[in-house]
Amino acid sequence: MQNEDIPSGADSSEQNLNRAGAPGPTVTVPDGPYRIYTALSSSTPMVVNMATAQEANQTYKVRLTYEAETLSTWTFIYNTARSHYRIHNFSPLVLGRATTDIDDVVGVSAEEGAPEQLTQFWVLKDAGPGIYYIESVYDGRLIEVKNASTANNTNIIVAPYTAATKQRFRLERVRPTLAE
């Protein structure tokens, strides 16, 4: 696969959802597959990845890992009528809040046959050139790397906006090569 960075001048929406969360307007990126990298410093780029073991609540935890693989490719699908994204791992799994988890760990779960839930809707906010906050429409909390740790398999959680680097992410567009 060939990767392409998202230009820092991604389409910007003048709409501000006026909820708790990161300041500023929402921004959009073209629909499609991306890898989500933390903005935390590390000698090896750390990518947001889905765990391979299913939890008791039928979700898969989302973690930070060194390996970029199929489970670290996320498809962003923007709903213009509702001004938010649904972020899918591999269909039919969708990124959402594992709200039954004490740490508010972010997880993916099956969407097929399940009603849409606000915990599965996300907006992007500008966090600097080519960097984004990923904010929950449910309550305005942001995806962050737990304890700002760059250890392999660190959980991704949601937390109130703090402007900390652990809440900032870079999106890298993933495009199939001609050989695939």
C-alpha positions as CSV (number, residue, x, y, z in Angstrom):
1,M,0.0,0.0,0.0
2,Q,1.1,3.6,-0.7
3,N,0.5,6.3,1.9
4,E,-0.3,9.9,1.3
5,D,-0.3,12.6,4.0
6,I,-3.4,14.7,4.3
7,P,-2.8,18.3,3.3
8,S,-2.9,20.8,6.2
9,G,-5.5,22.8,4.3
10,A,-8.2,20.1,4.5
11,D,-11.8,21.5,4.0
12,S,-12.9,23.5,7.1
13,S,-16.4,23.8,8.2
14,E,-17.6,27.0,9.8
15,Q,-20.0,25.0,11.9
16,N,-19.0,24.8,15.6
17,L,-21.0,22.2,17.4
18,N,-21.0,24.3,20.6
19,R,-20.3,21.4,22.9
20,A,-17.6,20.7,25.4
21,G,-14.6,19.6,23.6
22,A,-11.7,20.9,21.6
23,P,-12.0,24.6,20.5
24,G,-12.6,25.7,17.0
25,P,-14.5,24.6,13.9
26,T,-14.8,21.0,12.7
27,V,-12.7,20.1,9.7
28,T,-13.2,17.4,7.1
29,V,-11.0,15.1,5.2
30,P,-12.0,13.1,2.1
31,D,-13.8,9.9,2.8
32,G,-11.6,6.8,2.6
33,P,-9.0,4.7,4.3
34,Y,-6.5,6.2,6.7
35,R,-4.0,5.2,9.3
36,I,-4.2,7.2,12.6
37,Y,-0.8,8.0,14.2
38,T,-0.3,9.6,17.6
39,A,1.5,12.9,17.7
40,L,3.5,11.7,20.8
41,S,7.2,11.5,20.2
42,S,8.6,8.0,19.7
43,S,11.6,6.6,17.9
44,T,9.1,4.4,16.0
45,P,5.8,5.8,14.6
46,M,2.9,4.6,16.7
47,V,-0.3,3.7,15.0
48,V,-3.9,3.3,16.3
49,N,-4.7,-0.4,15.9
50,M,-7.6,-2.8,16.8
51,A,-6.9,-5.6,19.2
52,T,-7.3,-9.1,17.8
53,A,-9.1,-10.5,20.9
54,Q,-12.8,-9.7,21.5
55,E,-13.8,-8.5,25.0
56,A,-16.7,-9.9,27.0
57,N,-18.9,-6.9,25.9
58,Q,-18.5,-7.9,22.2
59,T,-16.1,-5.2,21.4
60,Y,-12.4,-5.1,20.4
61,K,-10.2,-2.6,22.3
62,V,-8.4,0.0,20.3
63,R,-4.7,0.3,21.1
64,L,-1.5,2.0,20.1
65,T,1.0,-0.3,18.4
66,Y,4.3,-0.2,16.5
67,E,2.9,-2.3,13.7
68,A,0.9,-0.9,10.8
69,E,-1.3,-3.7,9.4
70,T,-4.8,-4.4,8.1
71,L,-6.3,-3.8,11.6
72,S,-4.7,-0.3,11.7
73,T,-6.5,0.9,8.6
74,W,-9.6,3.0,9.4
75,T,-12.2,4.1,6.8
76,F,-13.6,7.6,7.5
77,I,-17.2,8.0,6.1
78,Y,-18.6,11.6,6.5
79,N,-22.3,12.1,6.9
80,T,-23.0,15.6,5.5
81,A,-26.6,15.7,6.9
82,R,-25.3,15.1,10.4
83,S,-21.9,16.7,10.1
84,H,-19.9,13.8,11.6
85,Y,-17.9,10.7,10.8
86,R,-18.4,7.0,11.3
87,I,-15.0,5.4,11.5
88,H,-14.9,1.8,10.4
89,N,-12.1,-0.7,10.9
90,F,-13.0,-3.4,8.5
91,S,-16.7,-3.6,7.7
92,P,-19.0,-4.1,9.6
93,L,-17.0,-3.0,12.6
94,V,-17.3,0.7,13.7
95,L,-15.3,2.8,16.1
96,G,-17.2,3.7,19.2
97,R,-17.0,4.2,22.9
98,A,-16.9,1.0,25.0
99,T,-18.9,2.8,27.6
100,T,-19.3,-0.2,29.9
101,D,-15.5,-0.1,30.4
102,I,-14.4,1.7,33.6
103,D,-11.6,3.6,31.7
104,D,-13.8,4.6,28.8
105,V,-11.6,2.6,26.5
106,V,-12.3,3.1,22.8
107,G,-13.4,0.0,21.0
108,V,-14.9,-1.3,17.8
109,S,-18.0,-3.3,17.6
110,A,-20.4,-4.7,15.0
111,E,-22.7,-2.2,13.5
112,E,-24.8,-4.6,11.4
113,G,-28.3,-4.9,12.8
114,A,-27.5,-2.5,15.7
115,P,-29.1,0.9,15.9
116,E,-26.8,3.9,15.3
117,Q,-25.6,5.3,18.6
118,L,-24.1,8.7,19.3
119,T,-21.1,6.9,20.9
120,Q,-20.2,5.9,17.3
121,F,-20.1,9.4,15.8
122,W,-16.9,11.5,15.6
123,V,-15.8,14.9,14.4
124,L,-12.3,16.2,13.6
125,K,-10.9,19.4,15.0
126,D,-7.8,21.2,13.8
127,A,-4.9,20.6,16.3
128,G,-2.2,22.2,14.2
129,P,-0.7,21.7,10.7
130,G,-1.8,18.2,9.6
131,I,-2.7,17.2,13.1
132,Y,-6.3,16.5,14.4
133,Y,-8.3,16.0,17.6
134,I,-10.8,13.2,17.2
135,E,-13.9,14.2,19.2
136,S,-16.9,12.2,20.3
137,V,-20.2,13.6,19.2
138,Y,-21.7,11.9,22.2
139,D,-20.1,14.1,24.9
140,G,-17.3,16.1,23.3
141,R,-14.5,14.0,24.9
142,L,-11.5,13.3,22.8
143,I,-9.6,10.2,21.8
144,E,-6.3,10.1,23.7
145,V,-3.4,7.8,24.4
146,K,-3.8,6.6,28.0
147,N,-1.2,8.1,30.2
148,A,0.6,9.5,27.2
149,S,2.4,6.2,27.0
150,T,4.2,5.1,23.8
151,A,4.5,1.5,25.1
152,N,3.2,-1.1,22.6
153,N,-0.5,-2.0,23.2
154,T,-1.3,1.1,25.2
155,N,-5.1,1.6,25.3
156,I,-6.8,4.4,23.5
157,I,-9.4,6.1,25.7
158,V,-11.7,9.1,25.7
159,A,-11.1,12.0,28.0
160,P,-12.1,15.7,28.4
161,Y,-10.1,18.2,26.2
162,T,-6.8,19.2,27.7
163,A,-4.8,20.3,24.6
164,A,-2.2,17.7,25.5
165,T,-0.2,16.0,22.8
166,K,-1.7,12.6,23.8
167,Q,-4.9,13.9,22.3
168,R,-3.4,14.8,18.9
169,F,-3.3,12.5,15.9
170,R,-2.0,12.6,12.3
171,L,-4.0,11.0,9.6
172,E,-2.2,9.3,6.7
173,R,-4.3,8.4,3.7
174,V,-3.9,4.7,2.6
175,R,-4.2,3.9,-1.1
176,P,-3.9,0.5,-2.7
177,T,-1.0,0.1,-5.1
178,L,-1.5,-1.3,-8.6
179,A,-0.2,-4.6,-7.5
180,E,-3.0,-5.1,-4.9
